[in-house]
Amino acid sequence: MTRAVPAFDWIGHHADLSPDAIALVDDGRDLTLTYADLEDQSRRLAAWMAANGVRGGDRVAFLAGNTTDVFEALFACAKLTAILVPLNWRLAVPELEFIINDCRPQVLIFSDEFAVAAAELDTPVKLRLGDDYAAAKVSANPAAIGSVSATHEDPWAILYTSGTTGHPKGAICTHGMFFWNAINIGHAVGLTSKSTNLNVLPTFHSGGLNLYTTPCLHLGARSINLAEFDPGKVLTYLESGEVTHFFGVPAIYQFLAEHPRWEDADLSPVESWACGGAPMPVALLQRYADRGVVIRQGMGLTETSPTVFLTDEAHAIAKVGSVGKPALHTEIRVVDEDGVDAGTGEIGELCVRGPNVTPGYWERPEANAESFTDGWLHTGDAARIDSEGYVYIVDRWKDMYISGGENVYPAEVEQVLFHHPNVLDVAVIGVADEKWGEIGMAVVVPRDEGTFDGEELLAFCADKLARYKIPKQVRTVGELPRNAAGKVLKRSLREALS
């Protein structure tokens, strides 16, 4: 007989041990919360919710920009074994309605800036907490709430996937998933109680919550939260000497490198740099390496909380393009279409298993049946493993297209195109063709539209790619559509350009 593992009270522990230590800095509101503050505020919010009928297992929807309030709500839910549902504030009202009606929350918490959207939502949610958020906490009795009684198996959050292939699904994230991610990524990047993380990712997303804010809160460390990404402000923080750890998606690193101050910025104070969310262009990795900044490429999913891989620093350059080896408490396989392990260097689908993996999607039995085989999560990523065990994500399994009977993985083509001096951003998609079945289309954001030459770009690929891999068409756009995790929405590109 197995015994449920208790989740324990992270914030209560640190509030008792080091109450004056800084937990969170909210740059957008010039607000600093110590662990004692965070414990008090989350306990008060929990008391208000409990007094208004929120019980264990109830969902708590949260609609606000990047503020530290989301972490108050997260730990308030922990104290009630309730389930936080952070909502993507970039979504339109009908999209928010879909999610809210799917998870059926007991309460909707929203900030002032989303009061109009909240009023327009056609949902059965009766309990709403908006501009009276602060007053509700003041009036609540924190002594009415006991310590955390959840176990590692209990859901702590539902994070809705970005919906790159259709309606979003709610990935159930347990207390255990948050814990094991804190262990996995904390071990990989060397987080300690003295570390300071700078978070620029949206906190409705697994990256914004867990890279590395919740791991810092697990350790009693500090996390600075920016209301929005501002490359100039980020550079100021990175130069300041107070930030030890930084995680970004490729687009963030691109914007930093394009900022006028980047060439002269002193980036040496930061101990750890990492990237994920999408493949990092090798040319951009090298640009940072030339400045002495080693960016470690990683990979994860909402369903894995999110850490699966992070390249070790010693091999970040030698194994450029790799996402490294699996995290300490995570297993991986690369399998062919029959579910048999692929050989060294062979491309197959990446599967993941471990305590950091979701138990499934919220009320989606058909999606669970499709996504899991004998406890292994099918990630939908095409990958290969080299002779030394390093993993390379070749592309999204569904982004592959077949041209003249040959498989083409767009990410491989994109890496070549990124080396062209007039390519700022690029995505390659497969489009229908009568002769070849499908051909590649390169969708390019040029550095200089006036001098951009599509034919010259294709000629640039001639000695770098097999002929069947070279795109046959080129389109230019002002920007590529991306989701909150920085992934290009290729389905949107196909619909717009095919």
C-alpha positions in Angstrom: 0.0 0.0 0.0 1.4 3.4 -1.0 1.2 6.5 1.1 0.5 9.9 -0.4 3.5 12.2 -0.1 2.6 15.5 1.6 3.2 18.6 -0.4 4.3 20.7 2.6 4.0 24.5 3.0 6.8 26.2 1.1 6.0 29.8 2.0 5.0 29.0 5.5 8.3 27.3 6.1 10.4 30.2 4.8 8.2 32.8 6.6 9.0 30.9 9.8 12.7 30.4 9.1 13.6 33.7 7.4 10.6 36.0 7.5 12.5 39.1 6.4 14.1 37.5 3.3 12.8 38.9 0.1 10.6 36.5 -1.9 9.2 38.6 -4.7 9.9 41.9 -6.4 7.1 43.4 -8.5 8.9 45.8 -10.8 5.7 47.1 -12.4 4.3 48.2 -9.1 7.5 49.0 -7.2 6.4 46.4 -4.6 8.6 44.1 -2.6 7.3 41.1 -0.6 9.2 39.3 2.1 8.4 35.7 2.8 6.4 36.9 5.9 4.5 39.2 3.5 3.8 36.5 1.0 2.6 34.1 3.7 0.3 36.7 5.2 -1.2 37.8 1.8 -1.7 34.3 0.5 -3.2 33.2 3.8 -5.6 36.2 3.8 -6.7 35.4 0.2 -7.2 31.8 1.1 -9.3 32.9 4.1 -11.5 35.1 1.9 -12.0 32.3 -0.6 -12.8 29.8 2.1 -15.3 32.2 3.6 -17.0 32.5 0.2 -17.3 28.8 -0.4 -14.1 27.8 -2.2 -13.2 24.2 -1.2 -10.6 21.6 -2.0 -10.6 20.7 -5.7 -12.5 23.9 -6.7 -10.9 25.9 -9.6 -9.9 29.5 -9.1 -9.5 31.4 -12.4 -7.0 34.3 -12.4 -7.0 37.1 -15.1 -4.2 39.7 -14.7 -1.0 40.9 -16.3 2.4 40.0 -14.9 2.2 40.8 -11.2 3.2 39.0 -8.1 -0.5 38.6 -7.3 -0.5 35.3 -9.3 1.9 33.8 -6.8 -0.3 35.0 -3.9 -3.2 33.2 -5.6 -1.1 30.1 -6.3 -0.1 29.6 -2.6 -3.5 30.6 -1.4 -4.9 27.7 -3.5 -2.3 25.4 -2.0 -3.6 26.2 1.5 -7.1 25.1 0.4 -6.1 22.3 -2.0 -7.9 24.5 -4.6 -6.7 24.6 -8.2 -5.4 27.8 -9.8 -6.2 28.4 -13.5 -4.1 31.3 -14.7 -5.8 32.8 -17.8 -3.9 34.1 -20.9 -4.6 37.8 -20.8 -3.8 38.0 -24.5 -6.9 36.0 -25.5 -10.1 37.5 -26.8 -13.2 37.3 -24.7 -14.7 34.3 -26.7 -11.4 32.4 -26.1 -11.4 33.1 -22.4 -15.1 32.0 -22.3 -14.1 28.6 -23.7 -11.5 28.1 -21.0 -13.7 29.3 -18.2 -16.6 27.2 -19.3 -14.3 24.2 -19.7 -12.8 24.3 -16.2 -15.9 25.8 -14.4 -14.2 27.9 -11.7 -15.8 28.7 -8.4 -14.3 32.2 -8.5 -12.8 34.6 -11.1 -10.1 36.9 -9.8 -9.2 39.7 -12.1 -7.2 43.0 -12.1 -8.6 46.4 -12.9 -7.2 46.4 -16.4 -9.4 43.4 -17.3 -12.6 44.6 -15.6 -14.2 45.3 -19.0 -13.3 41.8 -20.3 -14.5 40.2 -17.1 -17.8 41.9 -17.4 -18.2 40.8 -21.0 -17.6 37.1 -20.2 -20.7 35.0 -20.7 -20.0 32.3 -18.0 -21.8 30.9 -15.0 -19.2 32.1 -12.6 -21.0 33.9 -9.8 -18.1 34.8 -7.4 -15.8 37.5 -8.8 -13.0 39.4 -7.2 -11.8 42.5 -9.0 -11.0 46.0 -7.8 -11.8 45.0 -4.3 -9.0 42.4 -4.3 -6.9 44.3 -1.7 -9.8 45.1 0.5 -10.9 41.5 0.5 -7.6 40.4 1.9 -7.6 43.1 4.5 -11.0 42.0 5.8 -10.1 38.3 5.9 -8.9 36.5 9.0 -5.6 34.7 8.2 -5.7 32.7 11.4 -8.7 30.9 10.1 -6.5 29.0 7.6 -4.3 26.0 8.7 -1.2 24.7 7.0 -1.1 23.1 3.6 -2.7 19.6 3.6 -2.2 18.8 0.0 -0.2 15.8 -1.3 2.0 15.5 -4.3 -0.8 13.8 -6.2 -3.3 16.7 -5.7 -3.8 19.2 -8.6 -2.4 22.6 -7.9 -3.0 24.3 -11.2 -4.5 23.8 -14.6 -2.5 25.4 -17.4 -4.1 25.6 -20.7 -1.9 24.7 -23.7 -1.4 27.4 -26.3 -3.7 25.8 -28.8 -1.3 25.8 -31.8 -3.4 22.9 -33.3 -6.9 23.8 -32.2 -8.8 24.5 -28.9 -6.5 24.6 -25.9 -6.5 21.7 -23.4 -6.0 22.1 -19.7 -2.9 20.3 -18.5 -3.3 19.3 -14.9 -0.3 20.3 -12.8 0.1 18.6 -9.5 1.9 19.7 -6.4 4.4 17.0 -7.2 5.0 18.4 -10.6 5.9 21.8 -9.2 8.2 20.2 -6.6 10.0 17.9 -9.1 10.5 20.8 -11.5 12.0 22.8 -8.7 14.4 20.0 -8.1 15.2 19.3 -11.7 15.9 22.8 -12.9 17.3 24.0 -9.6 19.9 21.2 -9.7 20.7 22.0 -13.4 21.3 25.7 -13.0 22.7 25.8 -9.5 19.9 27.7 -7.7 20.4 28.4 -4.0 18.7 30.4 -1.3 21.0 33.3 -2.3 20.0 33.3 -6.0 18.0 36.0 -7.7 15.9 35.2 -10.8 14.7 37.8 -13.3 11.4 36.7 -14.8 10.2 38.3 -18.1 7.9 35.5 -19.2 4.1 35.7 -18.9 3.0 34.2 -15.6 -0.1 32.5 -17.1 2.4 30.1 -18.8 4.5 27.3 -17.2 7.7 29.1 -18.1 6.7 32.3 -16.3 5.6 30.4 -13.2 8.4 27.8 -13.1 11.5 29.2 -14.8 12.6 30.0 -12.2 10.2 31.8 -9.8 8.5 28.8 -8.1 11.9 26.9 -7.8 13.3 30.1 -6.1 10.3 30.2 -3.8 10.9 26.5 -2.9 14.5 27.4 -1.9 13.7 30.7 -0.1 15.4 32.7 -2.9 14.3 35.8 -4.6 12.5 36.4 -8.0 12.1 39.8 -9.7 9.0 39.9 -11.9 8.7 42.4 -14.8 5.2 43.6 -15.9 6.3 43.4 -19.5 9.4 42.7 -21.5 11.5 45.8 -22.1 14.9 45.0 -23.5 16.5 48.2 -22.1 15.2 47.5 -18.6 16.2 43.9 -18.8 19.8 44.9 -19.8 19.9 47.3 -16.8 18.9 44.5 -14.5 21.4 42.0 -16.0 24.2 44.6 -15.6 23.2 45.5 -12.0 24.9 42.6 -10.3 21.7 41.6 -8.4 20.5 39.0 -11.0 22.2 35.6 -10.9 19.8 33.6 -13.2 18.1 34.4 -16.4 15.8 32.4 -18.7 14.4 33.6 -22.0 12.9 32.4 -25.2 14.8 33.0 -28.5 12.8 36.1 -29.4 13.9 37.7 -26.1 17.5 37.0 -26.7 17.1 38.4 -30.3 15.6 41.6 -29.0 18.3 42.1 -26.4 21.0 41.5 -29.1 19.4 44.1 -31.3 19.2 46.8 -28.6 21.6 49.7 -29.1 23.2 49.2 -25.6 23.8 45.5 -26.1 27.4 45.8 -27.5 28.6 47.8 -24.5 26.5 46.0 -21.9 28.5 44.2 -19.1 26.7 40.9 -18.8 29.4 39.2 -16.7 27.4 39.4 -13.3 24.8 36.8 -14.5 25.8 33.3 -13.4 23.4 31.3 -15.5 21.8 31.9 -18.9 19.3 29.5 -20.4 16.8 29.4 -23.3 13.8 27.3 -24.3 10.3 27.5 -25.7 11.6 27.2 -29.3 14.8 26.2 -31.1 17.5 28.9 -30.5 19.2 29.9 -33.8 22.7 28.7 -33.8 23.9 32.0 -35.2 22.3 33.8 -32.3 23.9 31.4 -29.8 27.3 32.1 -31.3 26.7 35.8 -31.2 26.3 35.6 -27.4 29.2 33.2 -27.1 31.4 35.7 -28.8 30.6 38.0 -25.9 31.5 35.4 -23.4 27.8 34.5 -22.6 27.1 30.8 -22.8 23.4 30.2 -23.2 22.3 26.7 -22.3 19.5 25.4 -24.6 16.7 23.6 -22.9 13.4 22.0 -23.8 10.2 21.4 -22.0 6.4 21.4 -22.2 3.5 22.7 -20.2 2.8 19.0 -19.6 6.2 18.4 -18.0 6.1 21.4 -15.6 8.1 22.3 -17.9 11.7 21.1 -17.5 12.8 18.0 -19.5 16.3 19.0 -20.8 19.0 21.6 -20.3 22.4 21.4 -21.9 25.2 21.3 -19.4 27.4 24.3 -19.6 30.5 22.3 -20.6 28.9 21.1 -23.8 26.6 24.1 -24.6 28.9 25.2 -27.4 30.5 21.8 -28.3 27.0 20.3 -28.7 25.4 23.4 -30.2 21.9 22.8 -31.3 21.4 20.1 -28.7 19.0 20.4 -25.7 21.3 18.2 -23.7 20.5 15.2 -21.6 17.3 14.6 -19.6 16.9 16.2 -16.2 17.8 14.3 -13.1 14.3 12.9 -12.3 13.1 12.5 -15.9 13.1 9.6 -18.3 13.0 9.9 -22.1 12.7 7.7 -25.2 12.8 8.4 -28.9 10.5 6.0 -30.7 9.6 5.2 -34.3 6.0 5.1 -35.6 5.6 1.6 -34.3 6.7 2.6 -30.8 10.1 0.9 -31.1 13.2 2.7 -29.7 14.9 4.5 -32.6 18.6 3.8 -33.2 21.5 6.2 -32.6 21.0 9.2 -34.8 17.6 8.1 -36.1 14.7 10.5 -35.9 11.6 9.5 -33.9 9.1 11.0 -31.6 10.3 12.1 -28.1 8.4 10.5 -25.2 8.8 11.5 -21.6 8.0 9.8 -18.2 8.6 10.9 -14.7 7.1 12.6 -11.6 7.2 16.0 -13.4 4.8 14.8 -16.1 1.1 15.7 -16.0 -1.4 12.9 -15.0 -3.5 14.1 -17.9 -5.7 16.8 -19.4 -8.7 18.2 -17.6 -11.8 16.2 -18.6 -10.2 15.1 -21.9 -10.2 11.3 -21.8 -9.8 11.1 -25.6 -6.7 13.4 -25.5 -5.2 11.3 -22.6 -5.7 8.1 -24.6 -3.9 9.7 -27.6 -1.1 11.3 -25.6 0.0 8.5 -23.2 1.3 5.0 -23.8 2.1 2.9 -20.8 2.8 6.0 -18.7 4.9 7.7 -21.5 3.8 11.1 -22.7 4.0 11.6 -26.4 5.4 15.1 -26.8 4.8 15.5 -30.5 8.5 16.5 -31.0 10.7 14.8 -33.6 14.1 14.1 -32.0 17.3 12.2 -32.3 20.0 11.0 -29.9 23.7 11.1 -30.8 26.3 8.5 -29.8 27.0 10.4 -26.5 23.4 10.5 -25.4 22.8 14.2 -26.3 19.3 14.9 -27.6 18.5 17.1 -30.6 15.0 18.4 -31.2 14.6 18.2 -35.0 11.2 19.8 -35.2 7.6 19.5 -34.2 6.5 16.0 -35.4 3.4 17.6 -37.1 5.5 20.4 -38.7 7.4 18.0 -40.8 6.3 17.9 -44.5 7.0 15.5 -47.3 8.5 16.8 -50.5 9.0 14.3 -53.4 8.8 11.4 -50.9 11.5 12.9 -48.6 10.8 14.1 -45.0 11.7 17.7 -44.5 12.1 19.1 -40.9 11.6 22.9 -41.1 13.8 23.7 -38.0 16.8 22.3 -39.9 16.2 24.6 -42.8 15.5 27.6 -40.5 18.8 27.2 -38.8 20.5 27.7 -42.2 18.4 30.7 -43.1 19.2 32.4 -39.8 22.8 32.6 -40.9 21.9 34.9 -43.8 22.8 38.5 -42.8 19.5 39.9 -43.9 17.3 37.5 -42.0 16.0 38.7 -38.7 13.4 36.1 -38.2 12.2 33.2 -40.3 9.8 30.2 -40.3 9.5 27.5 -42.9 6.2 25.8 -43.6 5.1 23.1 -46.1 2.5 24.1 -48.7 0.7 22.0 -51.3 2.3 21.5 -54.7 1.0 19.4 -57.7 4.4 18.1 -58.6 6.1 17.4 -55.3 3.1 16.9 -53.0 4.5 19.6 -50.7 7.2 22.2 -51.0 8.8 24.6 -48.5 7.9 28.2 -48.1 10.3 30.5 -46.2 8.4 33.2 -44.4 11.0 35.9 -43.6 11.2 39.0 -41.5 14.1 40.9 -43.2 16.5 43.2 -41.4 16.3 45.5 -44.5 13.2 45.1 -46.6 14.5 47.4 -49.3 17.6 45.2 -50.1 16.0 41.8 -49.5 16.2 39.4 -52.4 14.3 36.1 -52.1 16.1 34.4 -55.0 19.5 35.4 -53.4 18.3 33.8 -50.2 17.5 30.5 -51.9 20.9 30.6 -53.6 22.5 31.1 -50.2 21.1 27.6 -49.3 22.5 25.8 -52.3 25.7 24.5 -50.8 24.2 24.1 -47.3 21.1 22.0 -47.8 20.0 19.1 -50.0 18.0 20.4 -52.9 14.7 18.9 -51.7 15.1 20.8 -48.4 15.6 24.2 -50.0 12.3 26.2 -50.0 10.8 26.9 -53.3 8.9 30.0 -52.2 9.8 33.0 -50.1 7.4 35.5 -48.5 8.3 38.5 -46.4 6.3 39.7 -43.3 6.7 42.4 -40.7 6.6 39.8 -37.9 5.8 36.2 -37.2 2.8 35.2 -35.2 3.9 33.7 -31.9 2.2 32.3 -28.8 3.1 33.3 -25.2 5.9 30.7 -25.1 7.6 32.2 -28.1 6.7 29.4 -30.5 5.8 30.4 -34.1 2.1 29.7 -34.8 2.8 27.8 -38.0 -0.9 26.8 -38.4 -1.8 30.5 -38.6 0.9 31.0 -41.2 -0.4 28.1 -43.3 -3.9 29.4 -43.1 -2.8 32.9 -44.1 -0.3 32.1 -46.8 -1.0 28.7 -48.2 
